[in-house]
């Protein structure tokens, strides 16, 4: 099949979260199954700065309308081999007025949304629709257009009014972002009037690009089976429960668990960690070497004298190290962590490393803990791909207490690296982590630790249970090995998508 995969971010070109990881991995997995895939995303300033000019070739140019103005859009194809991690042709949509600016895909450098995000991704969606209908002179029309989150949801709506169109699949990575704008944007973009109604893109008088994807795609998928069930309930649906329940009744809502890129996230081959290891070879010594390196490096960054680091390293290595990598926002449960952290520091010998950014209050609180407990808490505010890998390899446990988590990737990375995760029973976390109950331990099924109520008390008791088992080396190694033996690569999930692409509409 010919598959056009449209997204607003894709690793390693640009990434702000899980969408970037998925968009960088799933197209490769589809190509490995012998399908012809094209990956399309905006030519952001940050992307263009990464690419040498000779790696790009202009393959099309045409005019596209925006809000009362017209843009000259160029389609730039990234030459094969420009990035080892990308095995499919990439089309970058170059519209400098919309995408040649500093900041990330959605936010300006001051941390606020770009004021014209609606126009930016509305125009991008128009371009994708033109590519899908083969009206750009490329002589390539896909059988399926796979779009992702609100930024490309409008593509499905635009294609729904076209004769002889490709099939459309819309993947929801997070329902919390509705892509909602005033009706004036719909009018200014000069979108087909037939789309403006209750069964179209209108949502309580507003224009929702998320709803466009939910209601006008042939198939709606979510990134885990449990999340597909959860979003049919009001507490997870953000007002779209009626639409989602309808799609479920139609048999058009499907949960397909994300995979992980096993070439990038493999302790056996990872080039960003100091000691490689596998479930069969060097697991115990490898994790210890990575733990020592992580603690030494973070302590040096913190400014601790080498003599003090040497003085404490022996006790640090014996104590459990709990890692957290992610956005510092309430969705991720960081407020719960901050509530239990003082008690855990007082009542246990556990140490903590935090890597992430988000709400300034949470960033400052973690920095304060790092200052108050210089030998027990390490905090890095920001995103670091190398540090994320080092935490997965060097920590003993991985903390992921999300209130909701459509899929989550870090818990799967943690399992692969022999770092049992502590998770809340929701979304993809519920689908991937098997709780270390007595029964699951007896049957060699346990891979991590699960709590079922998003409260400080449930989190603390689960953490204490995990620390209790950490003190039992044979039991702990059994949990580690079981987790590392799980299969979370993309092959099985990619096959499920291909089966979906082949279904009759």
Rosetta blueprint (number, residue, H / E / L):
1 X L
2 X E
3 X E
4 X E
5 X E
6 X E
7 X L
8 X L
9 X L
10 X E
11 X L
12 X L
13 X L
14 X E
15 X L
16 X L
17 X L
18 X H
19 X H
20 X H
21 X H
22 X H
23 X H
24 X H
25 X H
26 X H
27 X H
28 X H
29 X H
30 X H
31 X H
32 X H
33 X L
34 X L
35 X L
36 X E
37 X E
38 X E
39 X E
40 X E
41 X E
42 X E
43 X L
44 X L
45 X H
46 X H
47 X H
48 X H
49 X H
50 X H
51 X L
52 X L
53 X H
54 X H
55 X H
56 X E
57 X E
58 X E
59 X E
60 X E
61 X E
62 X E
63 X E
64 X E
65 X E
66 X L
67 X L
68 X L
69 X L
70 X E
71 X E
72 X E
73 X E
74 X E
75 X E
76 X E
77 X E
78 X E
79 X L
80 X L
81 X L
82 X L
83 X L
84 X L
85 X L
86 X L
87 X L
88 X L
89 X E
90 X E
91 X E
92 X E
93 X E
94 X E
95 X L
96 X H
97 X H
98 X H
99 X H
100 X L
101 X L
102 X L
103 X L
104 X L
105 X L
106 X L
107 X E
108 X L
109 X L
110 X L
111 X L
112 X L
113 X E
114 X L
115 X L
116 X L
117 X H
118 X H
119 X H
120 X H
121 X H
122 X H
123 X H
124 X H
125 X H
126 X H
127 X H
128 X H
129 X H
130 X H
131 X H
132 X H
133 X L
134 X L
135 X L
136 X L
137 X L
138 X L
139 X L
140 X L
141 X L
142 X L
143 X L
144 X E
145 X E
146 X E
147 X E
148 X E
149 X H
150 X H
151 X H
152 X H
153 X H
154 X H
155 X H
156 X H
157 X H
158 X H
159 X H
160 X H
161 X L
162 X L
163 X L
164 X L
165 X L
166 X L
167 X E
168 X E
169 X E
170 X E
171 X E
172 X E
173 X L
174 X L
175 X L
176 X L
177 X L
178 X L
179 X L
180 X E
181 X E
182 X L
183 X H
184 X H
185 X H
186 X H
187 X H
188 X H
189 X L
190 X L
191 X L
192 X L
193 X H
194 X H
195 X H
196 X L
197 X L
198 X L
199 X L
200 X L
201 X L
202 X E
203 X E
204 X L
205 X L
206 X E
207 X E
208 X E
209 X H
210 X H
211 X H
212 X H
213 X H
214 X H
215 X H
216 X H
217 X L
218 X L
219 X E
220 X E
221 X E
222 X E
223 X L
224 X L
225 X H
226 X H
227 X H
228 X H
229 X H
230 X H
231 X L
232 X L
233 X L
234 X H
235 X H
236 X H
237 X H
238 X L
239 X L
240 X L
241 X H
242 X H
243 X H
244 X H
245 X H
246 X H
247 X H
248 X H
249 X H
250 X L
251 X L
252 X L
253 X E
254 X E
255 X E
256 X L
257 X L
258 X L
259 X L
260 X L
261 X L
262 X L
263 X L
264 X L
265 X L
266 X L
267 X L
268 X L
269 X L
270 X L
271 X L
272 X L
273 X L
274 X L
275 X L
276 X L
277 X L
278 X L
279 X L
280 X L
281 X L
282 X L
283 X H
284 X H
285 X H
286 X H
287 X H
288 X H
289 X H
290 X H
291 X H
292 X H
293 X H
294 X H
295 X H
296 X H
297 X H
298 X H
299 X H
300 X H
301 X H
302 X H
303 X L
304 X L
305 X L
306 X H
307 X H
308 X H
309 X H
310 X H
311 X H
312 X H
313 X H
314 X H
315 X H
316 X H
317 X H
318 X H
319 X L
320 X L
321 X E
322 X E
323 X E
324 X E
325 X E
326 X L
327 X L
328 X E
329 X L
330 X H
331 X H
332 X H
333 X L
334 X H
335 X H
336 X H
337 X H
338 X H
339 X H
340 X H
341 X H
342 X H
343 X H
344 X H
345 X H
346 X H
347 X H
348 X L
349 X L
350 X L
351 X E
352 X E
353 X E
354 X E
355 X E
356 X E
357 X L
358 X E
359 X L
360 X H
361 X H
362 X H
363 X H
364 X H
365 X H
366 X H
367 X H
368 X H
369 X H
370 X H
371 X H
372 X H
373 X L
374 X L
375 X L
376 X L
377 X E
378 X E
379 X E
380 X E
381 X E
382 X L
383 X L
384 X L
385 X H
386 X H
387 X H
388 X H
389 X H
390 X H
391 X H
392 X H
393 X H
394 X H
395 X L
396 X L
397 X E
398 X E
399 X E
400 X E
401 X L
402 X L
403 X L
404 X L
405 X L
406 X L
407 X L
408 X L
409 X L
410 X H
411 X H
412 X H
413 X H
414 X H
415 X H
416 X H
417 X L
418 X L
419 X L
420 X L
421 X E
422 X E
423 X E
424 X E
425 X L
426 X L
427 X H
428 X H
429 X H
430 X H
431 X H
432 X H
433 X L
434 X L
435 X E
436 X L
437 X L
438 X H
439 X H
440 X H
441 X H
442 X H
443 X L
444 X L
445 X L
446 X L
447 X L
448 X E
449 X E
450 X E
451 X E
452 X L
453 X L
454 X L
455 X L
456 X H
457 X H
458 X H
459 X H
460 X H
461 X H
462 X H
463 X H
464 X H
465 X H
466 X H
467 X H
468 X H
469 X H
470 X H
471 X L
472 X L
473 X H
474 X H
475 X H
476 X H
477 X H
478 X H
479 X H
480 X H
481 X H
482 X H
483 X H
484 X H
485 X L
486 X L
487 X L
488 X L
489 X L
490 X L
491 X H
492 X H
493 X H
494 X H
495 X H
496 X H
497 X H
498 X H
499 X H
500 X H
501 X H
502 X H
503 X L
504 X L
505 X L
